[in-house]
Amino acid sequence: NIICKPAEINGEPVSLEEITILQEVCGDDSNLNIAKKLGYAQGTFNVKKTNLYQKLGFNKKQHAVLTLLFEGLL
């Protein structure tokens, strides 16, 4: 996908890093594998994911998946 304007999810601006984290979380990999793939320590990844979920108002992975599908980011 080509993003021509700053991406927003639920009215909140999101960076490319945050979109990448969300896209990875929506897959089948464990948090540990995603953290390794993205080059984060597991604790750092967990904090980033938790902060991102709070920022966007997500409480479950399924909510993130549906939102990314709806926004055309998945």
C-alpha positions in Angstrom: 0.0 0.0 0.0 1.1 3.5 -0.7 0.3 6.0 2.0 -0.1 9.6 0.6 -1.1 11.3 3.9 -0.2 10.5 7.5 -2.0 7.3 8.5 -4.6 7.5 11.2 -6.3 4.7 13.1 -9.4 5.6 15.2 -8.4 9.3 14.8 -4.9 8.8 16.1 -1.9 9.4 13.9 0.3 6.3 13.6 3.9 5.9 12.4 5.2 3.3 10.0 6.8 1.6 12.9 3.5 1.3 14.7 1.8 0.0 11.6 4.5 -2.6 11.2 4.0 -3.7 14.8 0.3 -4.0 14.3 0.6 -5.9 11.1 3.0 -8.4 12.8 0.8 -8.7 15.9 -2.2 -9.6 13.6 -0.3 -12.7 12.3 0.3 -16.1 13.9 3.8 -15.4 15.5 4.3 -15.2 19.2 5.3 -11.9 20.8 8.8 -13.3 21.3 9.2 -14.1 17.6 7.8 -10.8 16.5 10.2 -9.0 18.9 13.2 -10.9 17.5 12.0 -10.2 13.9 11.7 -6.5 14.5 14.9 -6.3 16.5 13.4 -5.5 19.9 14.0 -7.0 23.3 10.8 -8.9 24.3 10.1 -6.5 27.2 10.5 -3.4 24.9 8.2 -5.0 22.3 5.6 -5.8 25.0 5.7 -2.1 26.2 5.4 -0.8 22.7 2.5 -3.1 21.9 0.7 -2.2 25.1 1.1 1.5 24.6 0.0 1.2 21.0 -3.2 -0.8 22.0 -4.0 1.9 24.6 -3.4 4.7 22.2 -5.7 3.2 19.6 -8.3 1.9 22.0 -7.7 -1.8 21.3 -8.3 -4.4 24.0 -7.9 -7.6 22.0 -5.9 -8.8 19.0 -9.2 -9.4 17.1 -10.0 -5.7 17.4 -6.7 -4.8 15.9 -7.1 -7.3 13.1 -10.6 -6.0 12.2 -9.5 -2.4 12.3 -6.5 -2.9 10.1 -8.6 -4.8 7.6 -11.2 -2.0 7.6 -8.4 0.6 7.1 -6.8 -1.4 4.3 -3.5 -1.9 6.2 -3.7 -5.6 6.4 
